[in-house]
Amino acid sequence: MQEQAIKHEQVVKKKKSPVRTIVLAVVFLLAAFFGYRKISYSISHETTDNAQVETQITPVLPRVAGYVKTLAVKDYDSVKAGQLVVELDDAELQTQLQEAEADYRQAEVDVINAKAALNNSLVGLRVNKGNIDLSQMRRKKAEDDLKRDQSLYGDQAITKKQLDDSRFNVETASQQVENSKTDLTAAESRIAVLQAGVTKADAALGVKKAKIDEIKLKLTYTKVYAPQAGKIGKKNVSEGQYVQAGTPLFSIVNDTTYWVVANFKENQLRKLYPGKEVDVEVDAFPDMKIKGRIESLSEATGAKFSLLPPDNSSGNFVKVTQRVPVKIQIEDVAKYKAVLRAGLSVFVSAETK
């Protein structure tokens, strides 16, 4: 009986041990402390995890079609602005250039021929003007002869036939003058036509020259250069592949400039404004704290930029909280560019006090 009493007393002492109560109290206090901090933080901050790192991504596009002759970069290589990255085969364009240059030389000959024909017509025009002067002189002589013959005929010094011959000579000379004037008019018309021919030949020569310049310009396009410095993404092309003009070959990611686009809910924007400081936490590096500053807020919600924006007047209206893109500039971005990557998820918080 005594042993049972001792065991009962030990059980009662264990039940009355304060360790369990202390542990429960500590857990409750910790939960209350962290809960208070969480609630206090949520009250004094606007946060979002709908955010990611952004940078400038420029596609590399050929401006002419052709087969890839040389590919000077590999996946994820670093390139400098203006560096040769792709070279297309230019054999076909070189042949076209030779043909265009031959056409140009032929057009030059056409211009020379047109100008020579015009010069010949100008010489003929001077001859026609001389013929008119000569015909007018002959008509004047025939008219003078007719006057003398008429006086002589009145004095019965010549016969009627001689007088008729003088009249015929006057008519013939007058007709020669008219013919010479007609020839002059025709010559002037030919000159106008030949001048138009020279203008046309000059224009054709200009077209041939423009064609040569166009082909030479296309030849420069067979060499594709990096539009900006950065790192190559995954290549979509290989040597020997035929590419069309405007086909994306790969993209160059700017590895020196980064920013964050955070999509805050519309009811979080009240105390967000350009210039406000924010904290940025990259999911890939949770221990790294980055300071940022709001640069601008979008003038439209993200839904308005979608392919099929919602239309609330369609009759099937369900209210959905909209998000507004906020651009955040990273302070001292050069310090973090070694770890930042476009597309990384981030957590953004802004104090609202």
Residue pairs with C-beta under 8 A, 6 or more apart in sequence:
44 351
44 352
44 353
45 349
45 350
45 351
45 352
46 264
46 268
46 271
46 272
46 349
46 350
46 352
47 347
47 348
47 349
47 350
48 262
48 263
48 264
48 265
48 268
48 347
48 348
49 345
49 346
49 347
49 348
50 262
50 263
50 264
50 323
51 260
51 261
51 262
51 263
51 328
51 345
51 346
51 347
51 348
52 260
52 261
52 343
52 344
52 345
52 346
53 258
53 259
53 260
53 282
53 340
53 341
53 342
53 343
53 344
53 346
54 258
54 259
54 260
54 261
54 342
55 253
55 254
55 255
55 257
55 258
55 259
55 340
55 342
56 228
56 230
56 253
56 254
56 257
57 233
57 251
57 252
57 253
57 254
57 342
58 227
58 228
58 230
58 251
58 252
58 254
59 248
59 249
59 250
59 251
59 252
60 85
60 86
60 224
60 226
60 227
60 248
60 249
60 250
60 251
60 252
61 245
61 246
61 247
61 248
61 249
62 86
62 88
62 221
62 224
62 243
62 244
62 245
62 246
62 247
62 249
63 218
63 221
63 245
63 246
64 88
64 93
64 218
64 221
64 222
64 245
65 242
65 243
65 244
65 245
66 88
66 89
66 90
66 92
66 93
66 222
66 242
66 243
67 88
67 89
67 240
67 241
67 242
67 243
68 86
68 87
68 88
68 89
68 237
68 238
68 239
68 240
68 241
68 242
68 243
69 87
69 88
69 89
69 90
69 222
69 239
70 86
70 87
70 239
71 85
71 86
71 235
71 237
71 238
71 239
72 83
72 84
72 85
72 86
72 87
73 79
73 85
73 86
73 232
73 235
73 250
74 232
74 235
75 232
75 233
75 234
75 235
76 231
76 232
76 233
76 234
77 231
77 232
78 229
78 230
78 231
78 232
78 255
79 85
79 226
79 229
79 230
79 231
79 232
79 252
80 226
80 229
81 226
81 227
81 228
81 229
82 225
82 226
83 225
83 226
84 223
84 224
84 225
85 224
85 225
85 226
85 232
85 249
86 223
86 224
86 237
86 249
87 222
87 223
87 224
88 221
88 222
88 223
88 224
88 243
89 222
90 219
90 222
93 215
93 218
93 219
93 222
94 219
96 215
97 212
97 215
97 216
97 219
100 208
100 211
100 212
100 215
101 212
103 208
103 211
104 205
104 208
104 209
104 211
104 212
107 201
107 204
107 205
107 207
107 208
108 205
110 201
110 204
110 205
111 198
111 201
111 202
111 205
113 201
114 194
114 197
114 198
114 200
114 201
115 198
117 194
117 197
118 191
118 194
118 195
118 197
118 198
121 187
121 190
121 191
121 194
122 191
124 187
125 184
125 187
125 188
125 191
128 180
128 183
128 184
128 187
129 184
131 180
131 183
132 177
132 180
132 181
132 184
134 180
135 173
135 176
135 177
135 179
135 180
136 177
138 173
138 176
139 170
139 173
139 174
139 176
139 177
141 173
142 166
142 169
142 170
142 172
142 173
143 170
143 173
145 166
145 169
145 170
146 163
146 166
146 167
146 169
146 170
149 158
149 162
149 163
149 166
150 163
150 166
152 158
153 159
153 160
153 162
153 163
224 249
226 252
227 252
228 252
228 254
229 252
229 254
229 255
229 256
230 252
230 253
230 254
230 255
230 256
231 252
231 253
231 255
232 250
232 251
232 252
232 253
233 250
233 251
233 252
233 253
234 250
235 249
235 250
236 248
236 249
236 250
237 243
237 247
237 249
237 250
243 249
253 342
255 337
256 334
256 337
257 333
258 330
258 333
258 336
258 337
258 340
258 342
259 295
259 327
259 328
259 329
259 330
260 280
260 292
260 327
260 328
260 330
260 346
260 348
261 325
261 326
261 327
261 328
262 278
262 325
262 326
262 328
262 346
262 348
263 302
263 323
263 324
263 325
263 326
264 272
264 323
264 324
264 326
265 321
265 322
265 323
265 324
266 301
266 321
266 322
266 323
266 324
267 321
269 297
269 324
271 350
271 352
272 294
272 297
272 326
272 350
273 294
273 297
274 294
274 295
274 296
274 297
275 293
275 294
276 293
276 294
276 350
277 291
277 292
277 293
277 350
277 351
278 291
278 292
278 293
278 294
278 328
278 348
278 349
278 350
279 289
279 290
279 291
279 292
279 348
279 349
279 350
280 289
280 290
280 291
280 292
280 328
280 330
280 346
280 347
280 348
281 288
281 289
281 290
281 346
281 347
281 348
281 349
282 288
282 290
282 339
282 340
282 344
282 345
282 346
283 344
283 345
283 346
283 347
284 339
284 341
284 344
284 345
285 339
288 336
288 339
290 330
290 331
290 336
291 330
291 331
291 332
292 328
292 329
292 330
292 331
292 348
293 328
293 329
293 331
294 326
294 327
294 328
294 329
294 350
295 327
295 328
295 329
296 326
296 327
297 324
297 325
297 326
297 327
298 324
298 325
298 326
298 327
300 324
301 322
301 323
301 324
302 322
302 323
302 324
302 325
303 309
303 310
303 322
303 323
310 320
328 348
330 336
330 340
333 340
